[in-house]
Amino acid sequence: MPDTAVASLNQLYTEKFPSSAKLFERGRKIFPNGVTHDGRYLTPFPIYIDRALGSKKYDRDGHEIIDYWMGHGSLLLGHSHPAVVEAVQRQAALATHPGACHEQEIDWAEWVQRLIRSAEKVRFVNSGTEATLMALRVSRIVSGKRKVLKFEGHFHGWHDLLIPAADPPYGTGEYGMPGITGNVLDDLVVVPPNALAAVERAIDEHDPACVILEATGGHWALVPMRGEFLRGLRELTARKGVILIFDEVITGFRVHPGGSQGHYEITPDLTTMAKILAGGLPGGALAGRADLMSALEFENRWGKKMKHPGTYNGNPLSAVAGVAALSEVAKGQLCQQANEMGLRLRTGLNELFARLDVNWIAFGEFSGVTIVPEYDGPRPTNDEFIPFGNSVAKLDRKIDTRLSHAFRCALLLNGVDFFGWRAMLSGVHSADDIDRTIDGMESVVHLLRQERLIP
Ligand SMILES: Cc1ncc(COP(=O)(O)O)c(C=O)c1O
């Protein structure tokens, strides 16, 4: 890839977003890499957002950008939904932290219970990372076992036991991560996704406390896991007496008001949630079987209590935002619109890529869209299509970083923000947003070709 091409793209980008360039000069002096989340890093610099509404966000220079990050997947209702804004403003004036029980936390948990079939009991935490951490600890207490089984490429937050094997390379047995010690890794069993026989062998060999998975597949379904496998896993874990944890931090309230478990009609033992759960504010939850969740009770049948403090657990601002969001989600139209617009975007992009004869395709399911660049297989003929025969090695491969940054910058130049090569839709993305996005993508392909960044 010629350096001059990236330089000329960067120049266009710097001319379009001068205020963001200036802010990044300040940010890079104080934050490692200039950012507060690895995923927000972008060269030559990220854009800085002043405000957002519905499916759009607006940068410091006033450009309107169609947003496909949607609060890292937490904004199914769109940015600044009036019901969420009103609820948070009212609650902020009443109490932001009473340091006490309050009705809003009960309302919030009752909505979770109404929507999520496995939620006999609920405990709030502050993030998805905390929810999966709690799920493992509860599983270990009640089972009296140590090990945890997870799948290659499945992301469950950044705590010690589950961040290993979240990224390639897989299959080496070496899942070390800087800063994580060997003792922790001894308790982790990693198996390839979608291979039930491998799960059964690993259960027989390692006798784990639990199996945890992203409930539609690793990395937000970059490597999909669909109903047949999920049903097989439910049957297998029940037969072997292993606790099954659906991590629904992304899928919860998104693929269906009842999450992946509602869509596929499968009841896991424990469920982790965050993101849409708290309407775009910080928040998370563990929910599940009452007997398992009793590990959090002072007196319980297990004879051991899981200690669970946490200053912001059940925070009332997150609670009222969550109630506002979940009561909208319950009506069903938001999930339906997000899923329909996801399909429209995948289909439109595939038509575009075929017409332009570029070696890219789009695939995905529900409200997620992934573009696969540098693709040499057959083009999708229907929306069930999964590239590379669902091979984790090929789907989860490393894409050239310079191409990835150039792609995002070119998209931003055309008024669209993707999460890398991926898009997460909301229930307020319209057909017009999708059509404008496809037009923008056409300009991106032309620009990258003109700069000789793609064939
Ligand atoms: C499936 C899944 N689990 C857990 C997490 C961690 O959630 P949080 O970022 O709230 O800690 C994420 C975050 O994207 C996720 O996608």
The ligand as a Tripos MOL2 file, in Angstrom:
@<TRIPOS>MOLECULE
LIG
   16    16     1     0     0
SMALL
NO_CHARGES

@<TRIPOS>ATOM
      1 C1        -20.4110   -9.7760   24.7680 C.3       1 LIG1
      2 C2        -19.7630   -8.7840   25.6790 C.ar      1 LIG1
      3 N1        -19.5660   -9.0980   26.9550 N.ar      1 LIG1
      4 C3        -19.0110   -8.2290   27.8220 C.ar      1 LIG1
      5 C4        -18.6110   -6.9960   27.4040 C.ar      1 LIG1
      6 C5        -17.9810   -6.0420   28.3820 C.3       1 LIG1
      7 O1        -18.8850   -5.0410   28.6860 O.3       1 LIG1
      8 P1        -18.3560   -3.6450   29.2780 P.3       1 LIG1
      9 O2        -17.6550   -2.9430   28.1630 O.co2     1 LIG1
     10 O3        -19.6270   -2.9670   29.7220 O.co2     1 LIG1
     11 O4        -17.4630   -3.9800   30.4160 O.co2     1 LIG1
     12 C6        -18.8130   -6.6120   26.0830 C.ar      1 LIG1
     13 C7        -18.4210   -5.2580   25.6110 C.2       1 LIG1
     14 O5        -18.5010   -4.9160   24.4580 O.2       1 LIG1
     15 C8        -19.3810   -7.5330   25.1930 C.ar      1 LIG1
     16 O6        -19.5450   -7.2340   23.8920 O.3       1 LIG1
@<TRIPOS>BOND
     1     1     2 1
     2     2     3 ar
     3     2    15 ar
     4     3     4 ar
     5     4     5 ar
     6     5     6 1
     7     5    12 ar
     8     6     7 1
     9     7     8 1
    10     8     9 2
    11     8    10 1
    12     8    11 1
    13    12    13 1
    14    12    15 ar
    15    13    14 2
    16    15    16 1
@<TRIPOS>SUBSTRUCTURE
     1 LIG1         1 GROUP 0 **** ****
